[in-house]
Amino acid sequence: MQYTYRPARLADMPGVHNLLAAMAALNPNYYAPNLEDIKSDFADPWSIPETDTRVAVAPGGALAAYCRVLANPEPEDTLCAYLDDDVHPEHRNQGLEEPLLDWLEARGAARLREIAAAHPIHKPPVMRLGCWDTEPERRARYEQRGFQPVRYFYRMRRDLSQPIPDRPLPDGLMLRTYQPELDEAMRQTFNESFRDGWTFDPVTPSDWQQFFVQRSTFRPDLSFAVLEGAEVVAISVNRFDPVVAERTGFKSGWIGSLGTRRAWRKRGLASALLVASMRAFQAAGLEYAGLGVDAQNPTGALGLYEGLGFAPYARSLVFQKTL
């Protein structure tokens, strides 16, 4: 089949929505947001649509593939390009995968050179991409190109019909449901909480609005902050996606960002927030709580989640190539 390749346009986003939905129909763990959020993602400041995106269009105009390079233009520590390659299931094994990966690698390397010229960083630049461990052909394709698995992530789920234990906050702390006036303090708490993590990049005020609180799936009524006086010391930013619930059959609230400032760790704040989130999900009529975790998280998050009844149900891999 003869495909046409070109940069993506905003007008392509309904086609991207259909493509991602088709992928999710085969594997419900695929990222397949609604059209509103896909359009928001298209405006990601880490990627310039005219140079950093590519679509493959089949004869007749159907979108067969969507690829994108994303890289932080103002890196702090690691110079990294993230490569995203999505091919519609109906167009797999039609000769698309290798040309698109060729383009992604070339553009990723070029983008890294551009950023490195303005931001010299001693660590060597890297390119990363990922897949689920249920995709052996995709994994083999990446490894044949010199990408190696460097990190594993679990998705975990907890049945809310099971008893939820008590995990009270320490004396002197207060639990508050999200309010817009807490935005800046919550953003700062997020940045401090996740700075020790792998692949951390600070979240700017505009990022916080675009990718957190203005997300269509964000649930302010199910999200929380822990305060000592006026200071936010821990957060749980939570979501619910009715489309994912319908697709997977699991009506799950999603614990999207759970973090504690360094000085407040090891005091049970994360446990208290998890319990508060689960109880809020339950009161809202949700049946499960879900979350994602780095299997090598340095704060011991995996053990915390398992101790509160969460169990892994899917695993993804991140592959890396050093330039």
Sequence and secondary structure as in RCSB ss.txt:
>XXXX:A:sequence
MQYTYRPARLADMPGVHNLLAAMAALNPNYYAPNLEDIKSDFADPWSIPETDTRVAVAPGGALAAYCRVLANPEP
EDTLCAYLDDDVHPEHRNQGLEEPLLDWLEARGAARLREIAAAHPIHKPPVMRLGCWDTEPERRARYEQRGFQPV
RYFYRMRRDLSQPIPDRPLPDGLMLRTYQPELDEAMRQTFNESFRDGWTFDPVTPSDWQQFFVQRSTFRPDLSFA
VLEGAEVVAISVNRFDPVVAERTGFKSGWIGSLGTRRAWRKRGLASALLVASMRAFQAAGLEYAGLGVDAQNPTG
ALGLYEGLGFAPYARSLVFQKTL
>XXXX:A:secstr
   EEE   GGGHHHHHHHHHHHHHH TTS    HHHHHHHHT TT  HHHHEEEEE TTS EEEEEEEEE SS 
SS  EEEEEEEE GGGTTSS HHHHHHHHHHHHHHHHHHHHHHS  SS  EEEEEEETT HHHHHHHHHTT EEE
EEEEEEEEETTS        TT EEEE  GGGHHHHHHHHHHHHTTSTT     HHHHIIIIITSTTB GGG EE
EEETTEEEEEEEEEE HHHHHHHS  EEEEEEEEE GGGTTSSHHHHHHHHHHHHHHHTT  EEEEEEETT TT 
HHHHHHHTT EEEEEEEEEEEE 
